[in-house]
Amino acid sequence: MPTTSRRHLILTLTLGAAATLANAEMKPADVTAARALFANNGCANCHEMNGKADGPAMRDIAKRYKGKKINAELARRIREGSAGRWGDNESHPPQGVLEPSEARLLADWVLRGAP
């Protein structure tokens, strides 16, 4: 039978894992909103979910940054543009029409593999 401190550790780890899983999932309404932003703001003109188009696939972006705290940086790149992250000829045009909260939502969605 586990000791009190061992039970406490097991409980803490279990709760921590559950919180991590809960944070990893997006609310269905946020997923729907992110998909709409992706479709309605020209993102699909350069990005596909799995295959490479003019820009990297959503799943490739998620894979590259998995486990990294890059949400705010990616949101900034979405709004302000960036160049050279995926090769010398790759550039992302500024999407300043997006509100900062919309860019954060897109970044979170992309980093979760664009579910």
N, C-alpha and C positions, 0 to 999 in steps of 0.2 A: 504494500500500500504506500502511495507517495506521501512524503512528508508535506507539512503545511507550506513550506517555502517552495517545494517542487510543484505542488498544486497551483500555487500563486504564479509561478513562472509559466506553467502550462496554460493557465487561464489568460495571462497577459499576452503570450504569443498567439493564442487562438483569437483573442479580441483584436490584436494588431493585424493579423492576417485577414480577418473579416473586414476591418476598416479599410485595408488596402484594396481588397476586392471591390468594396462599395465605391471607393474613390476612383477606381479604374473604369467603372461603367458610367455612361452618360445617361441622363434622363431621356426617355423616348422623345419628349418634346424638343430637347436640345439637339438630338440626332436629326430629327425632322428639319429643324431650323438650319442646322449646318448643311444638310444636303441641299436645301433650297438656296442658301447663300452660294454654295459651290456651283449649282446649276444656273443661277440667275446673274452671276457676276463674271462670267466668262472663264471661270477656272477650268471647266471641262474642255475649253478650246485647246488647252496645253497639257492638261493632266488627265490621266486615266487612273482607274482604281488599281489595276495590276500591270498593265503594259506601259512601256515607255512611249511617250509622244514627244512633243517639243520640250516638255518638262518631265521631271521624274514622276513615277507612279506614286500614288498616295501610300501604298503599302511599303514602297522602298523608302520613303521619307520616314515613316513610322519605324521601320527596321533600323535605319541609320541612327536614329535618335532615341531608341528604346532605352529606358532607364535614366535618361539625362533630363535635367531640369531646364528645358529649352522652350517651354510654352510661351513665355513673354517675348523671348527673342524671335521665335518663329512668327508670332503675331505682328511684331514690329516689321519683320521682313515682308510679310504679306502686305502690309499697308504702305511701307516706304520703298519696297523693291529691294533687290539684291542681285549680285552677279558673282560668278565664279565658284559657287558652292557645289555645283554638280558638273564641273568642267569649264574650260576656258570660254566656250561659246554659249554657256547657259546664263540666262539672265531672267529675272522675274520683274516684270514691270510694276510700278507702284499701283496699289489698289486703294488710293486715298478716299474713295467714295465710301468705303467700309468704315463704320464706326469702330473705335478701338475694341468695344465689347464684341462686335461681330467678328473682328479679326482674331480675338482670343478664342471665341467659340470655334471658328474654323481651325485654328491651331490645335486646340484640344482634340477636336474630331480627327484631324489628320494624324496626330500623334498616337491616337488609339486605333489606328489602322483604317480610318474612315468607315466605321461600321454602318 
